[in-house]
Amino acid sequence: MRKSTVNRSTKETSVKVSVNLDGTGKTDIQTGLNFLDHLITSFGKHGMMDLSVSAKSNDKIEHHLIEDTAITIGLAIDKALADRSGITRFSYASVPMDESLAEVSIDLVKRSFWKLTLSIKRNKIEDISKEDIEHFFQSLLQNLNSCIHLTVRYGENDHHKVEAAIKSLAVAFRTAASHDKKQKGIPSTKGSM
């Protein structure tokens, strides 16, 4: 089973993430921020991974909580992927959310590169600032240790844009991380990722 648990504790936050990449989309998310919980729940559900997140702020600074939660989720998923043997590796997803459309291309190679365009206009969505939502995605993508391009193509409602973005990431990740029955070993001409 491709599972992992990562505990990350600093003077700023205490975060524990458990993930089962071969799960059913069961989630238990507790960060204290409703919209962040909603985004992470969508990521687990549509990525078909069991995901448990418990995050607590030690310094009462929201930015640190959001950043450290994203870092820890990325680290836990990277750890669960192990050497990435037998995975599909590449994937693409395009997900609509009403008038918004987001697209993701992903390569689960062990090289961190990300390109992110969320196109958020408002300064705040629900209970989180624009810059903290962007930083959540940046920190998550960076710590997944993969090559990911995520773009909101268009939309009017910022909530819808961000939801389409997290769901497209989840769907693309689900396919890229899935077992490829034809793939024997590591999916690379190098023999390692």
Residue pairs with C-beta under 8 A, 6 or more apart in sequence:
1 20
1 22
2 20
2 21
2 22
2 80
2 81
2 82
2 177
3 18
3 19
3 20
3 21
3 22
3 80
4 18
4 19
4 76
4 77
4 79
4 80
5 16
5 17
5 18
5 19
5 76
6 16
6 17
6 72
6 75
6 76
6 79
7 14
7 15
7 16
8 14
8 15
8 16
8 17
8 68
8 71
8 72
8 75
9 15
10 58
10 68
11 58
11 59
12 57
12 58
12 59
12 61
12 64
12 65
12 68
13 55
13 56
13 57
13 58
13 59
13 64
13 65
13 68
13 69
14 55
14 56
14 58
15 53
15 54
15 55
15 56
15 68
15 69
15 71
15 72
16 52
16 53
16 54
16 55
16 72
17 51
17 52
17 53
17 54
17 69
17 72
17 73
17 75
17 76
18 50
18 51
18 52
18 76
19 49
19 50
19 51
19 52
19 73
19 76
19 77
19 80
20 49
20 50
20 51
20 80
21 49
21 77
21 80
21 81
21 177
22 49
23 48
23 49
23 50
23 51
24 48
24 50
25 44
25 45
25 46
25 47
25 48
25 49
25 50
26 44
26 50
26 51
27 40
27 41
27 44
27 45
27 50
27 51
27 52
27 53
28 51
28 52
28 53
29 37
29 40
29 41
29 44
29 51
29 52
29 53
30 37
30 53
30 54
30 55
31 37
31 40
31 53
31 55
31 65
31 66
31 69
32 55
32 56
32 57
32 65
33 62
33 65
33 66
33 127
33 128
34 126
34 127
35 125
35 126
35 127
35 128
36 66
36 69
36 128
36 136
38 126
39 136
39 162
39 163
39 166
40 51
40 53
40 69
40 73
42 163
42 166
42 167
42 170
43 51
43 73
43 166
43 167
43 169
43 170
44 50
44 51
44 170
45 170
46 167
46 170
46 171
46 174
47 169
47 170
47 171
47 173
47 174
47 177
48 174
49 77
49 174
51 73
53 69
53 72
53 73
55 65
55 68
55 69
55 72
56 65
57 64
57 65
62 128
62 129
62 132
63 132
63 135
66 128
66 132
66 135
66 136
66 139
67 132
67 135
67 136
67 139
69 136
70 135
70 136
70 137
70 138
70 139
70 140
70 143
71 139
71 140
71 142
71 143
72 143
73 140
73 143
74 139
74 140
74 141
74 142
74 143
74 144
74 145
75 143
77 144
77 173
78 143
78 144
78 145
78 146
81 87
81 108
81 177
83 186
83 192
83 193
84 108
84 110
84 186
84 187
84 193
85 185
85 186
86 179
86 180
86 183
86 184
86 185
86 187
87 108
87 176
87 177
87 178
87 179
87 180
87 183
87 187
88 175
88 176
88 177
88 178
88 179
88 180
88 183
88 187
89 107
89 108
89 109
89 176
89 180
89 183
89 187
89 188
90 106
90 107
90 108
90 176
91 105
91 106
91 172
91 173
91 174
91 175
91 176
92 103
92 104
92 105
92 106
92 172
93 103
93 104
93 168
93 169
93 171
93 172
93 175
94 101
94 102
94 103
94 168
95 101
95 102
95 103
95 164
95 167
95 168
95 171
96 164
97 155
97 160
97 161
97 163
97 164
97 167
98 155
98 157
98 160
99 154
99 155
99 156
99 157
99 160
100 152
100 154
100 155
100 156
100 157
100 160
100 161
100 163
100 164
101 152
101 153
101 154
101 155
101 164
102 150
102 151
102 152
102 153
102 161
102 164
102 165
102 167
102 168
103 150
103 151
103 153
103 168
104 148
104 149
104 150
104 151
104 165
104 168
104 169
104 171
104 172
105 148
105 149
105 172
106 146
106 147
106 148
106 149
106 169
106 172
106 173
106 176
107 146
107 147
107 148
107 176
108 146
108 176
108 177
108 193
109 146
109 147
109 188
109 193
110 145
110 146
110 193
111 145
111 146
111 147
112 142
112 143
112 144
112 145
112 146
112 147
113 147
113 148
114 138
114 141
114 142
114 147
114 148
114 149
114 150
115 148
115 149
115 150
115 151
116 134
116 137
116 138
116 141
116 150
116 151
117 150
117 151
117 152
118 133
118 134
118 137
118 150
118 152
118 161
118 162
118 165
119 152
119 154
119 155
119 161
120 130
120 133
120 134
120 158
120 161
120 162
121 158
122 130
122 158
123 129
123 130
124 130
125 133
125 158
125 159
125 162
126 159
128 136
130 158
133 162
137 150
137 165
137 166
141 148
141 150
144 173
148 169
150 165
150 168
150 169
152 161
152 164
152 165
155 161
155 164
180 187
185 191
186 192
186 193
187 193
